[in-house]
Amino acid sequence: MKARRTALITGASSGIGEAFADVFASEGFDLVLTARREERLRAVKARLEERDGVHAELIVADLERPDAAARICAELEARGLKIDALVNNAGYGVPGSFLSSSWDVHSRFLQIMVAAVAELTYRLLPGMVERQYGRIINVASLAGLVPAPAGHTLYAAAKAFLIKFSESLSHEVRQNNVLVTALCPGFTFSEFHDVTGTRAMMDRMPGWMWMSAAAVARQGYDAVMQGDAVVVTGRLNSTIATLVRILPQRLVVGLGRRIGREYRKA
């Protein structure tokens, strides 16, 4: 009997991360789920093992810690687990102006959004190259493709890094049957805005602008399996990304400023 492939998903306790666990399990992958909330991880594990007959391992970790990626990989080795697919999903936003938060807050943000992604990828990539199979999804954002308004200053920058990182790495390792995708969702139903304290602001957005986490994860899975280096989810978001490329930048930047001012009034 052919052994199952195994997918490691960060931030797997809710939202897009949990949705990715659903998709990979439905496609026959065993799972390694990591996040900070053990109780939530156990609930996801139990549900997917019962529904899909897969095996799920849990590693409770906080990727804000500089040693977290190394500790996760050491735990994988100790358990004899080889990772065939990696979903770098864990993350959050820091609302407000750049100077309204302490450097400690920004440092922890960059650790989870940039450093942990790069390190986990770096540590797990050699095994994928050696086995001539790998799939890596970096959950970026439409925000990384459009001019950034005031506020969330590092968020768009971090997501833009993920996009360029994914594009470049995709070119490097495609010959080894390792496919890399930057997934760029727009507004997605999840706990993201509850964590950042911007739920009331986001509730002002019309419902047709939002996508479900399940739809986003499915598009991400299909994209990496097809070898797409960058995918923007949904027609609306794809249209926005296209318009940003073709419209005069002065117009696009001005529109972004007006939208930012409007929603900061909430």
Secondary structure, DSSP 4 states (H G I P E B T S, - for coil): -PPPPEEEEESTTSHHHHHHHHHHHHTT-EEEEEES-HHHHHHHHHHHHHHH---EEEEE--TTSTTHHHHHHHHHHHTT---SEEEE-------S-GGGS-HHHHHHHHIIIIIHHHHHHHHHHHHHHHHT-EEEEEE--GGGTS---SSSHHHHHHHHHHHHHHHHHHHHHGGGTEEEEEEE--SEESSHHHHHT-HHHHTTS-GGG-EEHHHHHHHHHHHHHHT-SEEE-SHHHHHHHHHHHHS-HHHHHHHHHHHHHHHTT-
